[in-house]
């Protein structure tokens, strides 16, 4: 069965320091993996996605994530945090070989705070 | 701006009532998805439509129903509302119905049931 674990419910970093948001998944097949960001009172915005191409995926706003099959991880990183990065981040896994959409699972979210 | 629009932005109603939430997908997208986001349950997939037909069901209650019209807009109907139905309801759209397809989310409708 598919599952997504976001290891930290809340992360706090200082502006200008690196960001690391952790995500581990389980999937029966080769998964598609996504990171979405949700700013307060806004909808979700796609940051990046992995669909079995390059394992290091670059997204918008300087974010990137690395797919590590051996560790079943898809951690999100950014070299230098900006105040505007403060938001909720969701890791999402979908089973790429199945056609049933209910196999897409959202993680519980990680709230990122950026301290000036 | 994702290109997905949802109306209304806010809705306040009483228990037992019925409401309709509306979603217009991005131009060219054939799939529409509905999600419920609440503090205790997180983000949950409710239902998916593709080109007018129901494609997948998630944790959607029997009191809830949805449809996608020929112009591809979608409506989510919530009836016999309970306090616990208070949540943010998001609509998303994608070009195809494949699970790996990128979804674009609307700004959401905040439903408050009093």
gemmi code that builds the backbone of each chain (N, CA, C; Angstrom):
import gemmi

chains = {
    "A": [
        ("UNK", (0.842, -1.203, 0.000), (0.000, 0.000, 0.000), (0.873, 1.246, 0.000)),
        ("UNK", (0.345, 2.268, -0.628), (1.089, 3.519, -0.661), (0.963, 4.275, 0.652)),
        ("UNK", (2.006, 5.010, 0.999), (1.928, 5.907, 2.144), (2.976, 6.994, 1.996)),
        ("UNK", (2.757, 8.094, 2.676), (3.692, 9.213, 2.674), (3.898, 9.662, 4.115)),
        ("UNK", (5.154, 9.829, 4.488), (5.484, 10.326, 5.815), (6.290, 11.600, 5.666)),
        ("UNK", (5.822, 12.659, 6.272), (6.622, 13.880, 6.354), (7.112, 13.939, 7.795)),
        ("UNK", (8.412, 13.826, 7.918), (9.017, 13.534, 9.215), (8.918, 14.683, 10.203)),
        ("UNK", (8.720, 15.882, 9.741), (8.623, 17.038, 10.627), (7.304, 17.751, 10.377)),
        ("UNK", (6.536, 17.964, 11.411), (5.290, 18.707, 11.232), (5.570, 20.201, 11.140)),
        ("UNK", (6.707, 20.623, 11.744), (7.055, 22.035, 11.706), (8.576, 22.181, 11.629)),
        ("UNK", (9.032, 23.074, 10.741), (10.447, 23.388, 10.608), (10.612, 24.899, 10.681)),
        ("UNK", (11.607, 25.327, 11.443), (11.881, 26.753, 11.570), (13.333, 27.010, 11.175)),
        ("UNK", (13.553, 27.958, 10.258), (14.905, 28.293, 9.812), (15.070, 29.805, 9.814)),
        ("UNK", (16.309, 30.244, 9.851), (16.587, 31.677, 9.732), (16.701, 32.051, 8.255)),
        ("UNK", (16.328, 33.262, 7.960), (16.423, 33.744, 6.577), (17.865, 33.633, 6.104)),
        ("UNK", (18.038, 33.118, 4.892), (19.378, 32.976, 4.330), (20.046, 31.649, 4.620)),
        ("UNK", (19.454, 30.830, 5.462), (20.022, 29.508, 5.784), (19.308, 28.432, 4.963)),
        ("UNK", (19.930, 27.241, 4.869), (19.319, 26.191, 4.032), (18.027, 25.635, 4.623)),
        ("UNK", (17.188, 25.140, 3.709), (15.930, 24.503, 4.083), (15.996, 23.020, 3.722)),
        ("UNK", (15.535, 22.173, 4.635), (15.410, 20.741, 4.368), (14.059, 20.280, 4.906)),
        ("UNK", (13.199, 19.821, 4.023), (11.912, 19.253, 4.413), (11.924, 17.797, 3.970)),
        ("UNK", (11.682, 16.904, 4.941), (11.885, 15.490, 4.683), (10.588, 14.771, 4.337)),
        ("UNK", (10.721, 13.842, 3.388), (9.577, 13.048, 2.949), (10.039, 11.629, 2.658)),
        ("UNK", (9.359, 10.666, 3.234), (9.595, 9.263, 2.908), (8.289, 8.658, 2.405)),
        ("UNK", (8.384, 7.733, 1.494), (7.196, 7.175, 0.878), (7.303, 5.667, 0.810)),
        ("UNK", (6.184, 5.040, 0.582), (6.181, 3.634, 0.198), (5.229, 3.483, -0.973)),
        ("UNK", (5.626, 2.656, -1.920), (4.826, 2.467, -3.119), (5.111, 1.100, -3.708)),
        ("UNK", (4.083, 0.512, -4.277), (4.244, -0.823, -4.853), (4.951, -0.792, -6.196)),
        ("UNK", (4.859, 0.322, -6.878), (5.422, 0.421, -8.210), (6.353, 1.630, -8.263)),
        ("UNK", (6.775, 1.973, -9.441), (7.596, 3.171, -9.590), (6.701, 4.390, -9.415)),
        ("UNK", (6.927, 5.140, -8.380), (5.985, 6.222, -8.081), (6.281, 7.507, -8.838)),
        ("UNK", (5.250, 8.335, -8.944), (5.444, 9.747, -9.259), (5.381, 10.482, -7.932)),
        ("UNK", (6.276, 11.429, -7.755), (6.354, 12.153, -6.489), (6.283, 13.648, -6.756)),
        ("UNK", (5.601, 14.333, -5.874), (5.378, 15.758, -6.045), (5.633, 16.479, -4.716)),
        ("UNK", (6.005, 17.748, -4.827), (5.951, 18.661, -3.689), (5.052, 19.833, -4.080)),
        ("UNK", (4.096, 20.126, -3.185), (3.227, 21.274, -3.362), (3.451, 22.236, -2.192)),
        ("UNK", (3.222, 23.512, -2.430), (3.295, 24.521, -1.376), (1.935, 25.197, -1.266)),
        ("UNK", (1.555, 25.493, -0.032), (0.295, 26.192, 0.218), (0.569, 27.377, 1.140)),
        ("UNK", (0.413, 28.572, 0.599), (0.521, 29.772, 1.422), (-0.813, 30.014, 2.113)),
        ("UNK", (-0.801, 30.723, 3.221), (-2.024, 30.932, 4.000), (-3.187, 31.412, 3.147)),
        ("UNK", (-4.300, 30.726, 3.294), (-5.542, 31.083, 2.594), (-5.412, 31.037, 1.072)),
        ("UNK", (-4.510, 30.193, 0.608), (-4.330, 30.033, -0.841), (-4.473, 28.557, -1.213)),
        ("UNK", (-4.613, 28.313, -2.507), (-4.615, 26.944, -2.993), (-3.206, 26.379, -3.049)),
        ("UNK", (-3.104, 25.115, -3.426), (-1.808, 24.460, -3.522), (-1.148, 24.788, -4.854)),
        ("UNK", (0.159, 24.981, -4.811), (0.931, 25.268, -6.012), (2.012, 24.215, -6.168)),
        ("UNK", (2.157, 23.683, -7.376), (3.170, 22.677, -7.623), (4.558, 23.313, -7.588)),
        ("UNK", (5.448, 22.725, -6.755), (6.838, 23.161, -6.704), (7.687, 22.377, -7.698)),
        ("UNK", (7.506, 21.054, -7.688), (8.275, 20.189, -8.572), (7.674, 18.798, -8.563)),
        ("UNK", (8.092, 17.986, -9.562), (7.626, 16.614, -9.582), (8.679, 15.695, -10.185)),
        ("UNK", (8.664, 14.466, -9.723), (9.542, 13.423, -10.224), (8.684, 12.350, -10.881)),
        ("UNK", (9.055, 12.003, -12.136), (8.304, 10.949, -12.831), (9.258, 10.039, -13.585)),
        ("UNK", (10.252, 9.527, -12.884), (11.194, 8.511, -13.374), (12.203, 9.023, -14.389)),
        ("UNK", (12.424, 10.289, -14.444), (13.492, 10.831, -15.285), (14.706, 11.076, -14.375)),
        ("UNK", (15.308, 12.240, -14.434), (16.467, 12.537, -13.597), (16.082, 12.485, -12.126)),
        ("UNK", (16.964, 11.938, -11.304), (16.633, 11.784, -9.881), (16.711, 13.093, -9.116)),
        ("UNK", (17.470, 14.058, -9.620), (17.526, 15.381, -8.995), (16.595, 16.288, -9.792)),
        ("UNK", (15.571, 16.748, -9.114), (14.538, 17.524, -9.789), (14.607, 18.969, -9.323)),
        ("UNK", (14.641, 19.870, -10.265), (14.651, 21.298, -9.924), (13.251, 21.862, -10.122)),
        ("UNK", (12.847, 22.692, -9.156), (11.526, 23.262, -9.227), (11.568, 24.775, -9.261)),
        ("UNK", (10.447, 25.355, -8.914), (10.365, 26.813, -8.928), (10.934, 27.396, -7.640)),
        ("UNK", (11.254, 28.679, -7.693), (11.696, 29.440, -6.516), (12.940, 28.870, -5.847)),
        ("UNK", (13.794, 28.203, -6.610), (15.061, 27.712, -6.078), (14.989, 26.394, -5.333)),
        ("UNK", (13.827, 25.758, -5.285), (13.689, 24.477, -4.608), (14.142, 23.335, -5.509)),
        ("UNK", (14.634, 22.297, -4.889), (14.930, 21.073, -5.601), (14.728, 19.880, -4.678)),
        ("UNK", (14.593, 18.700, -5.276), (14.396, 17.487, -4.492), (15.122, 16.347, -5.185)),
        ("UNK", (15.588, 15.409, -4.378), (16.301, 14.273, -4.917), (15.566, 12.986, -4.595)),
        ("UNK", (15.274, 12.220, -5.637), (14.633, 10.926, -5.470), (15.706, 9.892, -5.150)),
        ("UNK", (15.576, 9.243, -3.987), (16.519, 8.196, -3.593), (15.731, 6.918, -3.361)),
        ("UNK", (15.801, 6.042, -4.363), (14.996, 4.829, -4.298), (15.421, 3.933, -3.141)),
        ("UNK", (16.723, 3.838, -2.915), (17.225, 2.950, -1.857), (16.763, 3.401, -0.476)),
        ("UNK", (16.557, 4.688, -0.318), (16.118, 5.231, 0.970), (14.620, 5.543, 0.973)),
        ("UNK", (13.952, 5.316, -0.136), (12.528, 5.681, -0.339), (12.273, 7.088, 0.183)),
        ("UNK", (13.122, 8.004, -0.257), (12.981, 9.383, 0.203), (12.881, 10.344, -0.975)),
        ("UNK", (12.304, 11.490, -0.689), (12.167, 12.550, -1.697), (12.193, 13.865, -0.926)),
        ("UNK", (13.334, 14.181, -0.349), (13.467, 15.366, 0.499), (13.552, 16.639, -0.339)),
        ("UNK", (12.943, 17.684, 0.163), (12.923, 18.986, -0.504), (13.970, 19.897, 0.111)),
        ("UNK", (14.760, 20.568, -0.714), (15.798, 21.449, -0.206), (15.802, 22.779, -0.935)),
        ("UNK", (16.393, 23.770, -0.249), (16.627, 25.077, -0.857), (17.865, 25.651, -0.184)),
        ("UNK", (18.810, 26.180, -0.939), (20.074, 26.617, -0.336), (19.923, 27.787, 0.638)),
        ("UNK", (18.980, 28.685, 0.356), (18.882, 29.897, 1.154), (17.413, 30.282, 1.297)),
        ("UNK", (16.922, 30.255, 2.520), (15.503, 30.534, 2.753), (15.196, 32.016, 2.630)),
        ("UNK", (14.021, 32.282, 2.099), (13.523, 33.648, 1.973), (12.244, 33.755, 2.792)),
        ("UNK", (11.968, 34.962, 3.253), (10.769, 35.155, 4.077), (9.514, 34.645, 3.370)),
        ("UNK", (9.467, 34.799, 2.066), (8.278, 34.388, 1.304), (8.130, 32.871, 1.217)),
        ("UNK", (9.121, 32.127, 1.687), (9.014, 30.658, 1.676), (8.163, 30.127, 2.824)),
        ("UNK", (7.843, 30.965, 3.783), (7.027, 30.525, 4.919), (5.658, 30.079, 4.407)),
        ("UNK", (5.346, 28.795, 4.626), (4.125, 28.202, 4.076), (4.022, 26.765, 4.555)),
        ("UNK", (2.975, 26.085, 4.090), (2.803, 24.659, 4.350), (3.234, 23.900, 3.102)),
        ("UNK", (3.987, 22.820, 3.303), (4.516, 22.044, 2.179), (3.993, 20.610, 2.270)),
        ("UNK", (3.516, 20.113, 1.129), (2.941, 18.775, 1.073), (3.737, 17.905, 0.108)),
        ("UNK", (4.102, 16.735, 0.591), (4.711, 15.716, -0.264), (3.595, 14.780, -0.727)),
        ("UNK", (3.608, 14.442, -2.006), (2.519, 13.650, -2.582), (3.111, 12.506, -3.388)),
        ("UNK", (2.528, 11.327, -3.230), (2.984, 10.177, -4.013), (1.813, 9.616, -4.800)),
        ("UNK", (2.075, 9.271, -6.035), (1.065, 8.579, -6.831), (1.701, 7.365, -7.465)),
        ("UNK", (0.903, 6.325, -7.566), (1.387, 5.086, -8.129), (1.320, 5.198, -9.634)),
        ("UNK", (2.456, 5.339, -10.258), (2.476, 5.672, -11.676), (1.955, 4.609, -12.596)),
        ("UNK", (1.870, 3.354, -12.114), (1.431, 2.312, -13.035), (-0.038, 1.990, -12.880)),
        ("UNK", (-0.673, 2.563, -11.900), (-2.088, 2.267, -11.714), (-2.903, 3.426, -12.281)),
        ("UNK", (-4.098, 3.136, -12.647), (-4.940, 4.149, -13.252), (-5.955, 4.718, -12.275)),
        ("UNK", (-6.037, 4.135, -11.102), (-7.031, 4.607, -10.149), (-6.489, 5.797, -9.379)),
        ("UNK", (-7.177, 6.912, -9.488), (-6.671, 8.112, -8.865), (-6.654, 8.044, -7.345)),
        ("UNK", (-7.498, 7.198, -6.762), (-7.477, 7.167, -5.302), (-6.186, 6.590, -4.763)),
        ("UNK", (-5.260, 6.256, -5.642), (-3.945, 5.818, -5.208), (-2.982, 6.981, -5.021)),
        ("UNK", (-3.447, 8.200, -5.173), (-2.608, 9.364, -4.913), (-2.800, 9.765, -3.463)),
        ("UNK", (-1.685, 9.873, -2.756), (-1.740, 10.123, -1.322), (-0.991, 11.406, -0.982)),
        ("UNK", (-1.618, 12.267, -0.206), (-0.985, 13.483, 0.277), (-0.395, 13.232, 1.665)),
        ("UNK", (0.802, 13.735, 1.895), (1.372, 13.711, 3.227), (0.649, 14.700, 4.132)),
        ("UNK", (0.916, 14.638, 5.432), (0.215, 15.489, 6.396), (0.653, 16.947, 6.361)),
        ("UNK", (1.753, 17.228, 5.679), (2.215, 18.604, 5.568), (3.298, 18.955, 6.571)),
        ("UNK", (4.184, 19.859, 6.165), (5.210, 20.440, 7.040), (5.066, 21.948, 6.971)),
        ("UNK", (4.924, 22.555, 8.133), (4.817, 24.005, 8.196), (6.211, 24.602, 8.322)),
        ("UNK", (6.579, 25.452, 7.388), (7.900, 26.092, 7.396), (7.773, 27.526, 7.882)),
        ("UNK", (8.523, 27.842, 8.924), (8.621, 29.221, 9.398), (10.006, 29.756, 9.060)),
        ("UNK", (10.088, 31.017, 8.650), (11.362, 31.648, 8.333), (11.526, 32.849, 9.251)),
        ("UNK", (12.607, 32.820, 10.033), (12.862, 33.860, 11.022), (13.750, 34.940, 10.418)),
        ("UNK", (13.352, 36.215, 10.549), (14.173, 37.280, 9.954), (15.549, 37.379, 10.630)),
    ],
    "B": [
        ("UNK", (-1.392, 32.725, -10.254), (-2.753, 32.320, -10.634), (-2.687, 31.033, -11.462)),
        ("UNK", (-3.370, 29.997, -10.939), (-3.298, 28.686, -11.584), (-4.164, 28.580, -12.819)),
        ("UNK", (-5.160, 29.447, -12.954), (-6.117, 29.356, -14.053), (-7.369, 28.586, -13.680)),
        ("UNK", (-7.393, 28.007, -12.479), (-8.583, 27.309, -11.982), (-9.364, 28.285, -11.110)),
        ("UNK", (-10.646, 28.418, -11.379), (-11.457, 29.341, -10.589), (-12.504, 28.572, -9.793)),
        ("UNK", (-12.763, 29.090, -8.607), (-13.766, 28.479, -7.732), (-14.660, 29.566, -7.167)),
        ("UNK", (-15.955, 29.266, -7.124), (-16.898, 30.183, -6.497), (-17.868, 29.404, -5.625)),
        ("UNK", (-18.338, 29.990, -4.537), (-17.882, 31.262, -3.966), (-16.576, 31.074, -3.186)),
        ("UNK", (-15.990, 32.144, -2.718), (-14.774, 32.045, -1.899), (-15.121, 31.625, -0.491)),
        ("UNK", (-16.225, 32.153, 0.005), (-16.662, 31.833, 1.365), (-18.144, 31.490, 1.333)),
        ("UNK", (-18.529, 30.578, 2.217), (-19.924, 30.172, 2.298), (-20.223, 29.862, 3.753)),
        ("UNK", (-21.233, 30.523, 4.290), (-21.653, 30.253, 5.654), (-23.092, 29.794, 5.604)),
        ("UNK", (-23.364, 28.665, 6.233), (-24.713, 28.115, 6.175), (-25.008, 27.373, 7.479)),
        ("UNK", (-26.197, 26.838, 7.576), (-26.613, 26.163, 8.811), (-26.659, 24.649, 8.613)),
        ("UNK", (-26.652, 23.944, 9.714), (-26.745, 22.489, 9.648), (-28.053, 22.092, 8.963)),
        ("UNK", (-27.967, 21.002, 8.214), (-29.137, 20.501, 7.511), (-29.349, 21.090, 6.131)),
        ("UNK", (-28.623, 22.145, 5.822), (-28.806, 22.812, 4.542), (-28.023, 22.116, 3.429)),
        ("UNK", (-28.232, 22.621, 2.205), (-27.545, 22.098, 1.022), (-26.856, 23.264, 0.324)),
        ("UNK", (-25.623, 23.016, -0.157), (-24.881, 24.048, -0.885), (-24.259, 23.451, -2.136)),
        ("UNK", (-23.936, 24.328, -3.059), (-23.267, 23.918, -4.302), (-22.020, 24.747, -4.488)),
        ("UNK", (-20.900, 24.068, -4.689), (-19.629, 24.722, -4.959), (-19.308, 24.530, -6.442)),
        ("UNK", (-18.757, 25.575, -7.034), (-18.518, 25.538, -8.472), (-17.037, 25.668, -8.793)),
        ("UNK", (-16.621, 24.993, -9.845), (-15.216, 25.004, -10.265), (-15.125, 25.087, -11.781)),
        ("UNK", (-14.266, 25.976, -12.271), (-13.947, 26.023, -13.700), (-12.495, 25.653, -13.889)),
        ("UNK", (-12.216, 24.598, -14.646), (-10.828, 24.160, -14.798), (-10.046, 25.091, -15.720)),
        ("UNK", (-8.742, 24.870, -15.776), (-7.896, 25.592, -16.724), (-8.345, 25.256, -18.141)),
        ("UNK", (-8.157, 26.220, -19.016), (-8.497, 25.986, -20.410), (-7.712, 24.781, -20.944)),
        ("UNK", (-8.414, 23.822, -21.534), (-7.758, 22.647, -22.100), (-7.665, 21.453, -21.170)),
        ("UNK", (-7.902, 21.670, -19.881), (-7.844, 20.544, -18.934), (-9.163, 19.782, -18.951)),
        ("UNK", (-9.076, 18.461, -18.996), (-10.277, 17.633, -19.060), (-10.634, 17.003, -17.708)),
        ("UNK", (-9.668, 16.928, -16.820), (-9.900, 16.304, -15.512), (-10.152, 17.355, -14.450)),
        ("UNK", (-11.104, 17.063, -13.583), (-11.372, 17.911, -12.425), (-11.376, 17.032, -11.186)),
        ("UNK", (-10.759, 17.524, -10.134), (-10.676, 16.799, -8.870), (-11.236, 17.683, -7.768)),
        ("UNK", (-11.862, 17.061, -6.794), (-12.331, 17.789, -5.615), (-11.634, 17.235, -4.370)),
        ("UNK", (-11.220, 18.164, -3.499), (-10.542, 17.817, -2.255), (-11.199, 18.557, -1.094)),
        ("UNK", (-11.103, 17.933, 0.068), (-11.528, 18.577, 1.303), (-10.310, 18.720, 2.210)),
        ("UNK", (-10.119, 19.910, 2.752), (-9.008, 20.122, 3.675), (-9.548, 20.614, 5.010)),
        ("UNK", (-9.329, 19.829, 6.045), (-9.745, 20.220, 7.388), (-8.578, 20.022, 8.327)),
        ("UNK", (-8.677, 20.656, 9.495), (-7.567, 20.601, 10.457), (-7.327, 19.185, 10.952)),
        ("UNK", (-8.416, 18.446, 11.183), (-8.230, 17.116, 11.775), (-7.957, 16.031, 10.742)),
        ("UNK", (-8.459, 16.204, 9.508), (-8.301, 15.150, 8.503), (-7.228, 15.446, 7.468)),
        ("UNK", (-6.716, 16.661, 7.446), (-5.737, 17.014, 6.423), (-6.405, 17.152, 5.074)),
        ("UNK", (-5.629, 16.920, 4.019), (-6.125, 17.064, 2.655), (-6.591, 15.703, 2.157)),
        ("UNK", (-7.865, 15.598, 1.809), (-8.416, 14.329, 1.365), (-9.033, 14.466, -0.019)),
        ("UNK", (-8.741, 13.492, -0.853), (-9.326, 13.426, -2.184), (-10.776, 12.968, -2.069)),
        ("UNK", (-11.666, 13.671, -2.751), (-13.077, 13.310, -2.730), (-13.492, 12.556, -3.994)),
        ("UNK", (-13.297, 13.189, -5.152), (-13.802, 12.594, -6.378), (-13.109, 13.227, -7.585)),
        ("UNK", (-13.046, 12.457, -8.684), (-12.447, 12.931, -9.922), (-13.413, 12.724, -11.077)),
        ("UNK", (-13.477, 13.700, -11.958), (-14.205, 13.575, -13.217), (-13.246, 13.797, -14.375)),
        ("UNK", (-13.496, 13.085, -15.440), (-12.699, 13.253, -16.650), (-13.648, 13.352, -17.828)),
        ("UNK", (-13.629, 14.484, -18.477), (-14.440, 14.717, -19.673), (-15.909, 14.347, -19.461)),
        ("UNK", (-16.423, 14.712, -18.308), (-17.837, 14.522, -18.024), (-18.201, 13.244, -17.294)),
        ("UNK", (-17.239, 12.344, -17.165), (-17.554, 11.064, -16.520), (-16.790, 10.912, -15.211)),
        ("UNK", (-17.434, 10.300, -14.241), (-16.757, 10.023, -12.978), (-15.632, 9.026, -13.229)),
        ("UNK", (-14.433, 9.355, -12.700), (-13.280, 8.490, -12.963), (-12.805, 7.775, -11.705)),
        ("UNK", (-12.861, 8.464, -10.574), (-12.389, 7.839, -9.340), (-13.075, 8.487, -8.147)),
        ("UNK", (-13.263, 7.666, -7.125), (-13.857, 8.157, -5.887), (-12.898, 7.947, -4.743)),
        ("UNK", (-12.855, 8.931, -3.876), (-12.043, 8.818, -2.668), (-12.950, 8.768, -1.466)),
        ("UNK", (-12.644, 9.591, -0.470), (-13.398, 9.587, 0.784), (-14.618, 10.489, 0.724)),
        ("UNK", (-15.447, 10.315, -0.257), (-16.609, 11.188, -0.416), (-17.818, 10.570, 0.272)),
        ("UNK", (-18.489, 11.373, 1.089), (-19.664, 10.917, 1.807), (-20.840, 10.767, 0.846)),
        ("UNK", (-21.809, 9.938, 1.249), (-23.002, 9.742, 0.402), (-23.825, 11.014, 0.310)),
        ("UNK", (-23.701, 11.891, 1.304), (-24.428, 13.174, 1.287), (-23.834, 14.158, 0.267)),
        ("UNK", (-22.679, 13.818, -0.251), (-22.005, 14.690, -1.213), (-22.119, 14.076, -2.608)),
        ("UNK", (-22.237, 14.917, -3.595), (-22.237, 14.441, -4.975), (-21.589, 15.491, -5.863)),
        ("UNK", (-21.202, 15.077, -7.035), (-20.564, 16.018, -7.950), (-20.939, 15.668, -9.369)),
        ("UNK", (-20.714, 16.603, -10.262), (-20.870, 16.327, -11.676), (-19.979, 17.278, -12.468)),
        ("UNK", (-19.683, 16.857, -13.694), (-18.920, 17.697, -14.617), (-19.781, 17.892, -15.855)),
        ("UNK", (-19.929, 19.119, -16.241), (-20.843, 19.480, -17.330), (-20.124, 19.466, -18.682)),
        ("UNK", (-20.902, 19.533, -19.786), (-20.274, 19.505, -21.119), (-19.230, 20.595, -21.330)),
        ("UNK", (-19.383, 21.743, -20.673), (-18.368, 22.788, -20.832), (-17.174, 22.563, -19.892)),
        ("UNK", (-17.168, 21.456, -19.205), (-16.106, 20.948, -18.326), (-16.071, 21.589, -16.950)),
        ("UNK", (-16.943, 22.556, -16.679), (-16.957, 23.035, -15.306), (-17.600, 21.957, -14.428)),
        ("UNK", (-17.339, 22.042, -13.140), (-17.812, 21.013, -12.225), (-18.499, 21.652, -11.029)),
        ("UNK", (-19.417, 20.928, -10.459), (-20.081, 21.361, -9.239), (-20.031, 20.251, -8.198)),
        ("UNK", (-19.799, 20.652, -6.966), (-19.814, 19.737, -5.829), (-21.008, 20.118, -4.969)),
        ("UNK", (-21.920, 19.176, -4.780), (-23.120, 19.401, -3.991), (-22.979, 18.734, -2.629)),
        ("UNK", (-23.177, 19.523, -1.605), (-23.085, 19.018, -0.239), (-24.456, 19.186, 0.408)),
        ("UNK", (-25.049, 18.101, 0.905), (-26.393, 18.195, 1.467), (-26.415, 17.689, 2.907)),
        ("UNK", (-27.536, 17.974, 3.564), (-27.704, 17.600, 4.990), (-26.444, 17.941, 5.771)),
        ("UNK", (-26.026, 19.188, 5.632), (-24.733, 19.603, 6.174), (-24.650, 19.438, 7.686)),
        ("UNK", (-23.473, 19.030, 8.127), (-23.171, 18.867, 9.543), (-22.026, 19.799, 9.910)),
        ("UNK", (-21.884, 20.036, 11.217), (-20.803, 20.915, 11.675), (-19.447, 20.441, 11.173)),
        ("UNK", (-19.270, 19.138, 11.128), (-17.990, 18.561, 10.714), (-17.677, 18.730, 9.245)),
        ("UNK", (-18.631, 19.235, 8.481), (-18.369, 19.473, 7.049), (-17.666, 20.805, 6.823)),
        ("UNK", (-17.544, 21.587, 7.876), (-16.821, 22.853, 7.763), (-15.378, 22.574, 7.374)),
        ("UNK", (-14.944, 23.149, 6.272), (-13.608, 22.861, 5.742), (-13.354, 23.766, 4.552)),
        ("UNK", (-12.119, 23.650, 4.052), (-11.764, 24.260, 2.772), (-11.969, 23.207, 1.697)),
        ("UNK", (-12.658, 23.557, 0.643), (-12.877, 22.623, -0.460), (-12.126, 23.159, -1.678)),
        ("UNK", (-11.211, 22.323, -2.161), (-10.403, 22.704, -3.310), (-10.830, 21.924, -4.535)),
        ("UNK", (-10.723, 22.587, -5.647), (-10.862, 21.960, -6.942), (-9.505, 22.030, -7.627)),
        ("UNK", (-9.163, 21.014, -8.370), (-7.931, 21.016, -9.155), (-8.254, 20.487, -10.542)),
        ("UNK", (-7.412, 20.826, -11.493), (-7.618, 20.283, -12.837), (-6.297, 19.838, -13.432)),
        ("UNK", (-6.388, 18.940, -14.383), (-5.207, 18.478, -15.112), (-5.619, 18.140, -16.533)),
        ("UNK", (-4.617, 18.009, -17.388), (-4.905, 17.769, -18.802), (-5.518, 16.391, -19.007)),
        ("UNK", (-4.873, 15.378, -18.383), (-5.352, 14.003, -18.553), (-5.880, 13.479, -17.220)),
        ("UNK", (-6.175, 12.205, -17.184), (-6.659, 11.588, -15.945), (-5.595, 10.756, -15.259)),
        ("UNK", (-4.369, 10.785, -15.790), (-3.313, 9.939, -15.234), (-2.887, 10.419, -13.858)),
        ("UNK", (-2.632, 9.482, -12.929), (-2.226, 9.879, -11.575), (-0.956, 10.717, -11.551)),
        ("UNK", (-0.076, 10.549, -12.503), (1.162, 11.315, -12.498), (1.047, 12.680, -13.135)),
        ("UNK", (-0.135, 13.015, -13.626), (-0.310, 14.296, -14.300), (-0.311, 15.432, -13.286)),
        ("UNK", (0.267, 16.547, -13.646), (0.304, 17.696, -12.745), (-1.091, 18.263, -12.562)),
        ("UNK", (-1.438, 18.512, -11.307), (-2.715, 19.126, -11.006), (-2.514, 20.586, -10.645)),
        ("UNK", (-3.438, 21.408, -11.089), (-3.413, 22.834, -10.794), (-4.619, 23.141, -9.912)),
        ("UNK", (-4.315, 23.741, -8.779), (-5.351, 23.937, -7.765), (-5.971, 25.324, -7.840)),
        ("UNK", (-7.269, 25.366, -7.567), (-7.955, 26.626, -7.401), (-7.722, 27.201, -6.009)),
        ("UNK", (-8.219, 28.402, -5.742), (-7.990, 29.068, -4.458), (-8.832, 28.500, -3.326)),
        ("UNK", (-9.837, 27.694, -3.646), (-10.637, 27.059, -2.612), (-11.906, 27.810, -2.253)),
        ("UNK", (-12.844, 27.066, -1.674), (-14.061, 27.629, -1.085), (-14.065, 27.251, 0.385)),
        ("UNK", (-14.141, 28.260, 1.233), (-14.193, 27.979, 2.681), (-15.643, 27.873, 3.106)),
        ("UNK", (-16.023, 26.679, 3.560), (-17.389, 26.414, 3.999), (-17.429, 26.409, 5.525)),
        ("UNK", (-18.323, 27.191, 6.064), (-18.551, 27.202, 7.507), (-19.992, 26.801, 7.758)),
        ("UNK", (-20.170, 25.742, 8.539), (-21.503, 25.255, 8.879), (-21.756, 25.596, 10.355)),
        ("UNK", (-22.798, 26.365, 10.591), (-23.096, 26.816, 11.970), (-24.249, 26.023, 12.574)),
    ],
}
model = gemmi.Model(1)
for chain_id, residues in chains.items():
    chain = gemmi.Chain(chain_id)
    for i, (resn, *xyz) in enumerate(residues, 1):
        res = gemmi.Residue()
        res.name, res.seqid = resn, gemmi.SeqId(i, " ")
        for name, pos in zip(("N", "CA", "C"), xyz):
            atom = gemmi.Atom()
            atom.name, atom.element = name, gemmi.Element(name[0])
            atom.pos, atom.b_iso = gemmi.Position(*pos), 0.0
            res.add_atom(atom)
        chain.add_residue(res)
    model.add_chain(chain)
structure = gemmi.Structure()
structure.add_model(model)
structure.setup_entities()
